[in-house]
Amino acid sequence: MTETFGIKVSQPGYDATTAAKENLVFSSEYDTLKLFDSGSGTIEVPGDNKGTVQITHSLGYKPAFLVFSDNPLWATSGKFSAYTWRAIGGGLSEPNYATDNTKLYLTFYNPGLDSVTFTYHYHIYYNKIA
Amino acid sequence: MTFGARVSQPGYDATTAAVKDLTFDSDANSLKIWKAGSVNISVSEANGGAGTGYVEVSHGLDYPPFFLTYFKLKDANKIWFQKSLDDSQLPATYINTTSYANNTNLVMEITVNGTLGAFTAIGYYIIFIDEAYQT
């Protein structure tokens, strides 16, 4: 006889033993994002230049991650977005983010004349992407 | 009488901690991974114009799910978050990687401009059971 074990937590109004997966708050049958590290910082990027922040994770594989940063060239700072873009040689001040087996790389481009400061928040998860 | 389970972060009392200081709270939904994997994306030659490639990943959920995507040039070492790729290895004048989900598929696509040959990239995805939006 094969027995199955696990934990299910249903949303209010649903029976955890019969609820569809969409109506569960948690099920040990499905993996979740598990936070490894998070942090914040700033980087000043000179005009017509780029700057890269390197964050060591040393996980030995490429982990899932999310990064939010503001764009000081927007009319109002303090707006944080996960949006990335790369218009090479364009006039856009945008970030992009990458990882390898040891580090997270956050690169910020400043096509303007004046130095600007970017603020970023990163979240690295134990979950392996590659 | 209320029932539930709470697990707190180190240094917090699970019975009194704020939800933000819990690692699990049965009263708060958790993102649940439905499917994760990778696909090859063949991008056509860009002969002074646009090279494009896209792949559909069937998810079978009947609604647009929450997802995360990353892209990597096939022989590169770094993976890139959503809308970028390594421009130090790709001599394009414009690179755009886009992902979106509908009721049946997660679509991952790449557009490059410039003069460069066809190439292959790898799209990595995590699709969650949770809907991208709540109606």
Interface residues (C-beta under 8 A of the other chain):
Chain A: V9 Q11 K21 E22 L24 V25 F26 S27 Y30 D31 T32 L33 K62 A64 F65 L66 V67 A82 Y83 T84 W85 R86 A87 I88 G89 G90 N96 Y97 A98 T99 D100 N101 Y105 N127 I129 A130
Chain B: G4 A5 F24 S26 D27 A28 N29 S30 L31 K32 I33 W34 A36 S38 L61 Y63 L68 Y70 K72 N77 K78 I79 W80 F81 Q82 K83 S84 L85 D86 D87 A92 T93 Y94 I95 N96 I122 Y124 I126 I129 D130 E131
